[in-house]
Amino acid sequence: MTLQQLKYAIAVAEAGSMNEAAKALFLSQPTLSGSIRSLEQEIGVEIFKRNSRGITLTPDGVEFIGYARQVVDQFNLLNDRYVEKTKRKKKFGVSMQHYSFAVKAFIDLVKMYGMDEYEFAVRETRTMEVINDVRDFRSEIGILYMDDFNDRVLTKLLSENNLEFTPLFPCRIYVFCWNHHPLAGRDKIRMEDLAEYPCLSFEQGTDSFFLAEEVLSTYEYKRVIKANDRSTMLNLMVGLNAYTLCCGLICQELNGDQYVSVPLDSDEIMTIGYISRKGMGLSQMGQEYIEMLKTYSTQVFSS
C-alpha cells in the first residue's frame, strides 16, 4: 500500500466515478482501476462497489477512506513543514445539531487560537450528517443529545460507525419561544397549554424520527412546522407565536434578548454530549472546546 494509492482512492471516492477521477489525475482509466484493485487485494477489503450506475463506497470503504484522508493530510503537513518549508494551517471542525451554545463555545475557541495558523469549520446540520461528518473525519467532534427514547437506536448507530458518545451534562426540557409569546411569563408550561401554538422541529429528511433534534418527537402535536435552519425558526417564533422544545441553554449574545426558555412541566431528561471516533483521543483544541461547553453550561444553569 502506497501513499499514491491512498490519494487515488480518495480521488475516486470524491469523484464518484473511475473515469472522472482518472481525468482529474491525468491517468488512463485502466491504470487507475488496476491500482485500486491492487490496493483492495492487498488490504483484503472491497473499497468500492461497482455497478452499471457508477461506483460507490462500501461500508468498509467509508471507514478506509476516512483513515486514508487522515494519513494523506498528515503527510501533507510533514511535506509542507520539512520539505517545502511552508506552514500549512492546522484544521479543526465541529458538527452539531442546532445549538447556539455550541456555536458560542466555537466562537470563543476561534478567538482563543486565532485564525492565522488554524483553519476552522463548524456545521449546524441534521443528526445523521453530524454522525457522518465525525465518521468520515470531516469533524473531530459532533454535538448531539440522547434520552431514553433514542438511546438504543443512537448507540447502535454509533457503534456501527466506530463512534462513541461521551455525556457532558443532563438537562430538563424547556419551551423556547419569543418573549412576547402569550405563555412566556409562566414559571412552567404544560404540553396541553401549547396545543394551539405551532410546534417547530428541524427537518431530518427521510431519517428515522429517532434522530429528531427535539425530545417528545412522537407526541401528537396539533400544529407542526418543519424548518431547516435556526434563524428561520427564530423568525417563525416571532411571526406565528411558534415554539420549540430545547435543553434550556440559549445564547442571548447570538440570538438576541427577545427569546426565552421556560421549563416544561415534564419529568423528561435529556443528556447533551459529544461523539468522537472510538479509541481516538481528542486533540488539544478538541479538549479545549469540550471544556468551554462544560463551563458555559455551568454558567447558564447556575445563574
N, C-alpha and C positions, 0 to 999 in steps of 0.2 A: 504494500500500500504506500503510495507516494503522495506528497503534497499536491502534485499536479492532478492526480486522480481525484483528490478531495475537491479541488477547485472545479474540475469538470462536473462532478456530481452536483455540486451546488448550482452551477450554471444551468444544468438540465432541470433541476428542481424549480428554479426561479422562472425559467422559460416555459416549462410545462410541455416542451416539445424537443425531441432529439434534433430535428432539423434546424429549429430556430437557435438552439444552443450552439450547434455546430457553426452556424453562420456567425454568431457573436464571437465565437472563439477562433474563427478563421481556420476551421478544421473541416475535413470531409466527414460526412455523416457516418460512413462505415468505420472511420478511425475512432471517432468519439464513442460510437456504440460498442466497439470492441474493447475500448479502455474501460467502459462502465461494466461490461460483462466480466472482464478480467478482475475488476475490483470486487464484484459481487461473489465471484467464485472464491477469491482469496479469503474474504471475511465470512463466507458461508451465510450470507444474508441477501435476500432479494430486496434491493432498494427501491426499484421501480416496477410497477405493474404496467405492462404494455398491452394495448388493445387497439381496435380499429379507430377509436376516437382520440387516441393520443397516448400520453404517458402520465401516470400519477404515482405519487409516493405510497408505498405500503406502510402499515403501522410501524414496522421495524425501520423502514426508510426514513420516516419522520424523525425518529429518535437519532438515527445515524447522521442525518443532515444537520440536526441541531448540534451534535458534537463536532461535526466537520467544520461548521461555521466558527465554533469556538477555537478550534485548532488553527484555522486559517487566519482568524483575527489576531491571535497571539503571535503567529509567525509575522504578520504584517507589522505589528508593534515592534518586534525584535529587529526586523529588517530596517524599519524606519529609524530606530534608535541607534543601531550599531553598524549598519552598512551604509544606508543613505544619509545617516547623520541628521535626520529630520525627526521631529517630535509629533507623533500622531496623538490626537486627543483621546483620552480615555472615555469610555461610554458607560452611561448608567440609565436604565429605563425602568419605569414602574407602570403597570397596568392596573386598573381598578374599576370597580363598579362606581356609580356616580356619587362620590363622596367629596364634598367641599373640604372637609377637614383633612383628607388625604392629599388634596391639591395644595392646601395651605402648608402642610409639612414639606411637600415637594418644593414649594417656593422658598421656604426657609433653608432647605438643603442647598438649592442653587445659589442663594445669597451667601451661604457659608463657604462654599467651594469656589464660586465664581465660574465664569464660562470661558476663560482663556485657555485652560488646559483640559476642560471636560466638555463632552457632548451629551446633552440630556434629552430624554424622551419621556413624555407622560401621555398615557392613553386612557381616557374615560370611555368604557366600552361595555359590550354585553358580557354576561358571565362566562359564556363558552369561549369567547375571544380572550378574556383575561387568562383562562386556563391555557389556551393555545399559545398565547404570547410567551408565557413562562416556560411552557414545554419546549418551544422552538427557540429559546434563548433571545427572543426579541426584548423581553423584560426580565430583570433579575427577580423581581418581586411582583406579586399580584395581591390586591386587597379585596377581600370579599367577606361575607358573613356565613355562619352556619347556625342552624337551630334544630330542634327536634324533628321538624318536618323534612328538611333537606339533607340532614346529616348523612344518612345511609347512602343516598344517591351520590352526593358530592364526594364522600370518602372513597367510594368505589371508582368514580370517575378520575379522581386524583391519583389513586393507586395505579390505574391502567395507564396513566400518562407519566408515571415515575415522579409524581409530585407529592408534597406533604403540606398539611395545614398546621400552622402554629397559632394558637389563640393569643390575642392581645388583651382584650377586656370584654366582659359581659355588659349588656345594657338592656334596659327595658324598651318598650315600644312607645313611640311618640307620634303625634299627629303634627305634620309640618304644613303650615298654611301662612297666608299673609296676615299681618297684624290687624287688619280691619275685617277679617272673617267674623261672622256672627258668633262663632264659638271660641274665638281666640283668647278671650278673657277668662275662660274657665280654668279651674285647678286641674280637672280631669275631664276627658271626653269619652263617652261610651260609643260603641260601634253603632248602636241604633240612632244616636244623635247625628251621625254622619250620613244617614240614609239618603237624604235629599240633595246632598252635595256630590259633585263628580269626584271620583277617586282616580288619581293619576298613577300610572305604572309605566316603567320603562319597557319598551319593546324588546323581546328576546328572539324575534324571528320564529323559526319553526322549532326552536329548542324547547325542552320539557319545562312545564310550569315549576318543576323542582328547582330550576335555575333562575326563577324570578328574583329580582333585586329586593322586592318588598315582602315582608312577612305577611302571613294570613292570605296567601295568594289564591287559596281555594274558597275563600269566603264569597258568598253570593252577593256581590255588590249590585245595587240598583242602577248606578250610573258609573261607567268606566271610560276613561280616555287614555289611549296609549300614546306615548311620546318617545323620542329617541335622543333628546339632549336636555341637560339641566336648565339651560336658560329658557327654553320653551316651557318647561314645567313651571318655572317662576312666573312667566307671563300668564299662563293659564290659571295659576292661583289667584292672581290679581283680577283677571278679566272674568273668571267664572266662579269665584269663591271655591275653587277646587282645592284638593289636599292630597297629600301622600303620606304613607307611613314610613318612619325612619328610625334611626338609632338615637336621635336626640342631639347628635353632635353637628351643629350648624355653625358656619363661619361667617359672622357678620362682616368681617373685613372684606370678604369676597362677594357674598350675596347681598350685602346691604342690611340695614337695620329694620326693614319693613316686613321681615318674616319672623315667625316664632315657632317653637316646638312645644306642644302641650302633651303631657303624659296621657297615654291611652289607658282606660280602665280595663286592664288585662294583666294576667299573670305570665304572659308570654315573655320569654327571654331570648335574645339573640347574642351571638358571640362574634365580634369583629376580630378578624385575624388576617394572616398573610400566607400565601402559598409560595413555595420555592422548590427548586429541584431537590429531589430526595438524595441525601448523602453529600450535598454540596453546601459548605458553609457560606454565609453571606460575606460579601466584600466589606471593607471598612465603611464605604459610603452606604451600603445597604444597612449595616448595623446602625449607623447614624440616623438614617431615615426612620427605622423602626423605633428608635429611642425618641425621636421627635413626635411620632404618632402617640406613643405612650404618654409623653409629657403633655401634649395638647389635650388628650382625653382627660387626664387628671385635672388639668386647669379648668376645663369646661364643667365636668361633673362635680367638682368641689366648690364651684362658685355659686 
